[in-house]
């Protein structure tokens, strides 16, 4: 169970880090909000298969965020009013 917790926390931190990589304020805030909301929705999972599925989906989401953040860096935009 401890390794699952450590794995989950590492995935959470990686997702937040990848979400912070967006140059556009709106995309960055959406990514961070989405990551937090998904983890909050899955905090009550107790079934081992459901946890494994959620971790797998999280890893896929991490790869997607990394690709999107890279594309975001290729096409920078001006600063947003909130920044």
C-alpha positions in Angstrom: 0.0 0.0 0.0 2.9 2.4 0.8 4.4 2.0 -2.7 1.0 2.7 -4.2 0.7 5.9 -2.2 4.2 6.9 -3.1 3.5 6.1 -6.8 0.3 8.1 -6.7 1.9 11.1 -5.1 4.8 11.1 -7.6 2.3 10.9 -10.4 0.3 13.8 -8.9 3.4 16.0 -8.6 4.5 15.1 -12.2 1.1 16.0 -13.5 1.1 19.3 -11.7 4.6 20.0 -13.0 3.6 19.1 -16.6 0.5 21.3 -16.3 2.6 24.2 -15.2 4.6 24.0 -18.5 1.9 25.8 -20.5 2.8 29.3 -21.7 -0.8 30.3 -22.0 -2.4 31.3 -18.6 -5.8 29.8 -19.5 -4.4 26.5 -20.6 -2.1 26.3 -17.6 -4.9 27.0 -15.1 -7.3 24.5 -16.8 -4.6 21.8 -16.7 -3.9 22.3 -13.0 -7.6 22.5 -12.1 -8.3 19.4 -14.1 -5.5 17.4 -12.4 -6.6 18.5 -8.9 -10.3 17.7 -9.7 -9.5 14.2 -11.1 -7.4 13.3 -8.0 -10.1 14.6 -5.7 -12.7 12.5 -7.5 -10.6 9.3 -7.1 -9.5 9.8 -3.5 -12.0 7.3 -2.3 -11.0 4.4 -4.5 -10.3 1.2 -2.5 -10.5 -1.5 -5.1 -7.0 -2.6 -6.3 -8.2 -2.9 -9.9 -9.8 0.6 -9.9 -6.7 2.1 -8.4 -4.5 0.4 -11.1 -6.9 1.7 -13.8 -6.8 5.2 -12.4 -3.0 5.2 -12.2 -2.8 4.0 -15.8 -5.1 6.7 -16.9 -3.0 9.2 -15.0 0.1 8.1 -16.8 -1.6 8.5 -20.1 -2.8 12.0 -19.0 0.8 12.9 -18.0 2.1 12.0 -21.5 -0.7 14.0 -23.1 0.1 17.1 -20.9 3.8 16.8 -21.7 3.1 16.8 -25.5 0.6 19.6 -25.2 3.0 21.8 -23.1 5.7 21.2 -25.7 3.4 22.4 -28.5 2.5 25.4 -26.3 6.1 26.3 -26.0 6.5 26.2 -29.8 3.7 28.9 -30.3 4.2 31.4 -27.4 1.5 34.1 -26.9 1.7 37.4 -25.1 1.1 37.7 -21.4 -2.5 37.3 -20.1 -4.0 40.1 -18.1 -4.0 37.8 -15.0 -0.2 37.3 -15.1 
